[in-house]
Amino acid sequence: MRTHSALILVLLVLVSVEARAAGPTPPGANRVTILYDAFGGGRGLTRDWGFAALVEYGGKRILFDTGNNAAIFERNVHALGVDLRRLDFVVISHRHGDHTSGLNYLLRVNPRVRIFAPKEGFGVFGASLPGTFYRQDSSLPDSMRYFKGTTPERLTFGTPWPAANFTWIDSLTEVAPGIALTSTISATPGTLELHELSLVLRTPAGLVVLVGCSHPGIEKILEATRPFGDHVHAIFGGLHLVTAADSTISQVVSSLHDRWKLDQIAPGHCTGEPAFAELKRIFAKDYVFAGLGTITGLP
């Protein structure tokens, strides 16, 4: 009996230790946990194309993007011991499915969490426009006129997530002390006029910037952070160099190192394998591996 009781006690201790390891974040911990990506990984984690990260900074818990597949997102979140019921807010960088599809899981477990999303005229996250946005012709009969010629003050447009608590952002906005969102617009063919939000943390070492895909260009995004701080300490996320020519990769990497003088770079998602290699070569010890499942401390 004594041996049996001792075994039970050992098992209970082990379960308790495991629960603490996967439990709530220690108070004051500042870190980024990668919840979704196609590289990295570990036990219980599934690689897939897409991006999501949990950002814990200044006492705030922030989900940045939600990955490409709700079931995979759910599995990775559970494997990493992350409780999505304990979030201060969510940031969705842009409308592409490899950043938004996990919303279906998130909204099951935390349906009223505040979600910051890009403001776009007919955006997938919903939108609102003045009723006067379209041209009118009063010579037409009522049957041919929108709303019989009686223009609503505002028109609101739908979203696949009608119950979500979206807040639309279209400019640099401080959403919590020392935490801001920037809004930039892509001028690149293929993503022309796509609006993208980036998360900016003001730390003692400088700004830490989280990007989804950098469709507007990483340097354009960094320019948009300047009103919030003079020096960019680190970047996490996708730089969208996955199909770029070597000459383009070299130019961007050199600029980040020599012009922007980043202290650290933690690339992921759509940065691309050739760009990973060049960034690691140039940044050397200041290159931070940030694959699926990694937890990186913040200043």
C-alpha positions as CSV (number, residue, x, y, z in Angstrom):
1,M,0.0,0.0,0.0
2,R,2.8,2.4,0.9
3,T,4.5,1.7,-2.5
4,H,1.2,2.2,-4.3
5,S,0.5,5.5,-2.5
6,A,4.0,6.7,-3.2
7,L,3.5,6.0,-7.0
8,I,0.3,8.0,-6.9
9,L,2.0,10.9,-5.2
10,V,4.8,11.0,-7.8
11,L,2.2,10.9,-10.6
12,L,0.3,13.8,-9.1
13,V,3.5,15.8,-8.7
14,L,4.4,15.2,-12.4
15,V,0.9,16.2,-13.5
16,S,1.1,19.4,-11.4
17,V,4.5,20.3,-12.9
18,E,3.2,19.7,-16.5
19,A,0.1,21.8,-15.8
20,R,2.2,24.7,-14.5
21,A,4.4,24.5,-17.6
22,A,1.4,24.8,-19.8
23,G,-0.6,27.2,-17.6
24,P,-0.9,30.9,-17.4
25,T,2.0,33.2,-18.2
26,P,4.0,34.3,-15.2
27,P,3.2,37.9,-14.2
28,G,5.4,40.4,-16.0
29,A,6.6,38.0,-18.7
30,N,7.2,39.8,-22.0
31,R,7.5,37.4,-24.9
32,V,6.3,36.2,-28.4
33,T,5.1,32.7,-28.9
34,I,4.7,31.5,-32.5
35,L,1.4,29.5,-32.8
36,Y,1.3,28.9,-36.5
37,D,3.9,28.6,-39.3
38,A,5.2,26.2,-41.9
39,F,8.6,25.7,-40.3
40,G,9.8,24.8,-36.8
41,G,7.4,22.7,-34.8
42,G,7.7,20.1,-32.1
43,R,5.6,17.5,-30.3
44,G,1.9,18.0,-30.9
45,L,2.4,20.9,-33.3
46,T,1.3,20.9,-37.0
47,R,3.1,22.9,-39.6
48,D,1.0,24.7,-42.1
49,W,1.2,27.8,-44.4
50,G,0.0,30.8,-42.4
51,F,0.9,32.8,-39.3
52,A,-0.3,33.4,-35.8
53,A,1.5,34.6,-32.7
54,L,0.7,35.3,-29.0
55,V,2.3,38.5,-27.8
56,E,2.6,39.2,-24.1
57,Y,3.8,42.6,-23.3
58,G,3.2,45.2,-20.5
59,G,0.6,43.0,-18.9
60,K,-1.4,42.6,-22.1
61,R,-2.1,39.3,-23.9
62,I,-2.5,39.9,-27.7
63,L,-3.3,37.4,-30.4
64,F,-1.7,38.5,-33.7
65,D,-3.4,36.7,-36.7
66,T,-5.0,33.2,-36.5
67,G,-3.4,31.0,-39.2
68,N,-4.8,29.2,-42.2
69,N,-6.9,26.4,-40.8
70,A,-9.1,26.5,-37.7
71,A,-8.6,22.9,-36.7
72,I,-4.8,23.2,-37.0
73,F,-4.8,26.5,-35.1
74,E,-6.9,24.9,-32.3
75,R,-4.5,21.9,-32.1
76,N,-1.4,24.1,-31.9
77,V,-2.9,26.4,-29.4
78,H,-3.7,23.5,-27.1
79,A,-0.3,21.9,-27.6
80,L,1.4,25.1,-26.5
81,G,-0.9,25.5,-23.5
82,V,-2.4,28.8,-24.6
83,D,-5.7,29.9,-23.2
84,L,-7.5,32.1,-25.9
85,R,-10.2,33.0,-23.3
86,R,-7.5,35.1,-21.6
87,L,-6.9,37.8,-24.3
88,D,-7.0,41.6,-24.0
89,F,-7.5,41.9,-27.8
90,V,-6.7,40.4,-31.2
91,V,-5.0,42.0,-34.2
92,I,-5.7,40.7,-37.7
93,S,-3.0,42.0,-40.0
94,H,-4.9,41.6,-43.3
95,R,-7.7,39.8,-45.1
96,H,-5.9,36.8,-46.6
97,G,-7.2,33.3,-45.5
98,D,-3.8,32.2,-44.1
99,H,-4.1,34.8,-41.4
100,T,-7.9,34.8,-40.8
101,S,-9.2,31.2,-40.9
102,G,-8.5,30.5,-37.3
103,L,-11.1,33.2,-36.4
104,N,-13.7,30.4,-36.5
105,Y,-12.1,28.7,-33.6
106,L,-11.2,31.8,-31.7
107,L,-14.8,33.1,-31.8
108,R,-16.1,29.7,-30.4
109,V,-14.0,30.1,-27.3
110,N,-13.9,33.9,-26.9
111,P,-16.9,35.3,-28.9
112,R,-16.8,38.9,-27.7
113,V,-13.0,39.6,-27.7
114,R,-12.1,42.9,-29.3
115,I,-10.6,42.4,-32.7
116,F,-8.7,45.1,-34.5
117,A,-8.8,44.8,-38.3
118,P,-8.0,46.9,-41.3
119,K,-10.6,49.4,-42.4
120,E,-11.4,48.8,-46.1
121,G,-14.4,50.1,-48.1
122,F,-16.0,46.7,-48.7
123,G,-13.7,44.7,-46.4
124,V,-14.1,41.2,-45.3
125,F,-14.3,42.4,-41.7
126,G,-17.3,44.5,-42.4
127,A,-17.4,48.2,-43.4
128,S,-19.4,51.3,-43.2
129,L,-19.6,54.1,-45.9
130,P,-21.7,57.3,-46.1
131,G,-24.9,56.8,-48.0
132,T,-23.8,59.4,-50.4
133,F,-20.8,57.4,-51.7
134,Y,-22.5,56.6,-55.0
135,R,-23.6,59.0,-57.7
136,Q,-27.3,59.6,-58.0
137,D,-29.7,60.5,-60.8
138,S,-33.0,62.1,-59.7
139,S,-34.4,61.9,-63.2
140,L,-35.0,58.1,-62.8
141,P,-38.3,56.8,-61.5
142,D,-38.3,55.5,-57.9
143,S,-38.3,51.9,-59.1
144,M,-34.9,52.4,-60.7
145,R,-33.3,54.3,-57.8
146,Y,-31.4,52.8,-54.9
147,F,-33.6,52.9,-51.8
148,K,-36.3,54.7,-53.9
149,G,-34.1,57.8,-53.9
150,T,-34.1,58.1,-50.1
151,T,-30.4,57.8,-49.3
152,P,-29.5,56.2,-45.9
153,E,-27.2,58.2,-43.7
154,R,-24.7,55.3,-43.7
155,L,-24.5,51.9,-45.3
156,T,-23.0,49.0,-43.4
157,F,-21.6,45.9,-45.2
158,G,-21.5,42.3,-44.1
159,T,-18.7,39.9,-42.9
160,P,-18.4,36.2,-42.7
161,W,-18.1,36.8,-38.9
162,P,-21.2,38.9,-38.2
163,A,-21.1,38.4,-34.4
164,A,-17.4,39.4,-34.1
165,N,-16.5,42.5,-32.2
166,F,-14.4,44.2,-34.9
167,T,-12.8,47.7,-34.5
168,W,-11.5,49.1,-37.8
169,I,-8.1,50.8,-38.0
170,D,-6.8,53.0,-40.8
171,S,-4.1,55.1,-39.2
172,L,-1.4,54.9,-36.5
173,T,-3.4,54.2,-33.3
174,E,-2.1,53.6,-29.8
175,V,-4.4,50.9,-28.5
176,A,-2.8,50.5,-25.0
177,P,0.0,52.3,-23.3
178,G,3.2,51.6,-25.3
179,I,1.3,49.5,-27.8
180,A,0.2,50.8,-31.2
181,L,-1.1,49.6,-34.6
182,T,0.1,51.0,-37.9
183,S,-2.0,50.9,-41.1
184,T,-0.3,50.7,-44.5
185,I,-1.6,50.0,-48.0
186,S,0.0,47.8,-50.6
187,A,1.0,49.3,-54.0
188,T,2.3,45.9,-55.3
189,P,0.6,44.2,-58.2
190,G,-1.4,41.2,-57.0
191,T,-2.2,42.9,-53.6
192,L,-2.9,46.4,-54.9
193,E,-4.8,48.5,-52.3
194,L,-4.7,45.7,-49.7
195,H,-4.7,47.3,-46.2
196,E,-2.4,45.7,-43.6
197,L,-2.0,46.3,-39.9
198,S,1.3,45.8,-38.0
199,L,1.7,45.7,-34.2
200,V,4.2,48.0,-32.6
201,L,5.6,47.7,-29.0
202,R,7.5,50.5,-27.5
203,T,10.2,48.7,-25.4
204,P,13.3,50.0,-23.5
205,A,15.5,48.8,-26.3
206,G,13.4,50.4,-29.1
207,L,10.3,49.4,-31.1
208,V,9.4,45.7,-31.7
209,V,7.3,45.4,-34.8
210,L,5.1,42.4,-35.7
211,V,4.2,42.0,-39.3
212,G,1.8,39.6,-41.0
213,C,3.0,39.6,-44.6
214,S,4.5,43.1,-45.2
215,H,2.5,43.3,-48.5
216,P,3.0,47.1,-48.5
217,G,6.8,46.6,-48.1
218,I,8.6,46.2,-44.8
219,E,10.4,49.6,-45.2
220,K,7.1,51.3,-45.8
221,I,5.8,49.7,-42.6
222,L,8.8,50.8,-40.6
223,E,8.4,54.4,-41.9
224,A,4.9,54.3,-40.6
225,T,6.2,53.5,-37.1
226,R,8.4,56.5,-36.8
227,P,5.9,58.7,-35.0
228,F,5.9,56.1,-32.2
229,G,9.7,55.7,-31.8
230,D,13.0,56.5,-33.4
231,H,14.7,53.1,-33.3
232,V,13.4,49.7,-34.4
233,H,14.9,47.1,-32.1
234,A,13.4,44.0,-33.8
235,I,11.0,42.6,-36.4
236,F,8.9,39.4,-36.1
237,G,6.9,37.9,-38.9
238,G,6.6,37.7,-42.6
239,L,8.6,39.9,-45.0
240,H,7.0,38.6,-48.2
241,L,10.2,37.8,-50.0
242,V,9.1,34.2,-50.7
243,T,9.2,34.6,-54.5
244,A,11.6,37.6,-54.7
245,A,14.7,37.6,-56.8
246,D,18.1,37.4,-55.0
247,S,18.8,41.0,-55.9
248,T,15.6,42.2,-54.2
249,I,16.3,40.1,-51.1
250,S,19.9,41.5,-50.9
251,Q,18.6,45.0,-51.1
252,V,16.0,44.6,-48.4
253,V,18.3,42.7,-46.1
254,S,21.1,45.3,-46.5
255,S,18.6,48.1,-45.8
256,L,17.3,46.5,-42.7
257,H,20.8,46.0,-41.4
258,D,22.6,49.2,-42.5
259,R,19.9,51.8,-42.8
260,W,17.4,50.7,-40.2
261,K,20.2,49.3,-37.9
262,L,17.9,46.6,-36.4
263,D,19.3,45.0,-33.3
264,Q,17.5,41.7,-34.1
265,I,15.5,40.0,-36.9
266,A,13.0,37.2,-36.2
267,P,11.6,36.3,-39.7
268,G,8.8,33.9,-40.3
269,H,6.0,32.9,-42.6
270,C,6.3,34.4,-46.1
271,T,9.9,35.7,-45.7
272,G,11.1,32.7,-47.8
273,E,13.9,30.3,-47.5
274,P,16.5,32.3,-49.6
275,A,15.7,35.3,-47.5
276,F,16.1,33.3,-44.3
277,A,19.6,32.3,-45.5
278,E,20.6,35.9,-46.4
279,L,19.2,37.4,-43.2
280,K,21.1,34.8,-41.1
281,R,24.3,35.5,-43.0
282,I,24.0,39.3,-42.6
283,F,22.6,39.5,-39.1
284,A,24.6,36.5,-37.7
285,K,24.2,36.3,-33.9
286,D,21.4,38.8,-34.1
287,Y,19.2,36.5,-36.3
288,V,16.5,35.0,-34.0
289,F,15.0,31.7,-35.0
290,A,11.2,32.1,-34.7
291,G,9.6,28.9,-36.1
292,L,6.4,27.3,-34.9
293,G,6.4,26.7,-31.2
294,T,9.3,29.1,-30.3
295,I,9.0,31.4,-27.4
296,T,11.2,34.5,-27.6
297,G,11.6,37.0,-24.8
298,L,11.1,40.7,-25.3
299,P,13.0,43.6,-23.7
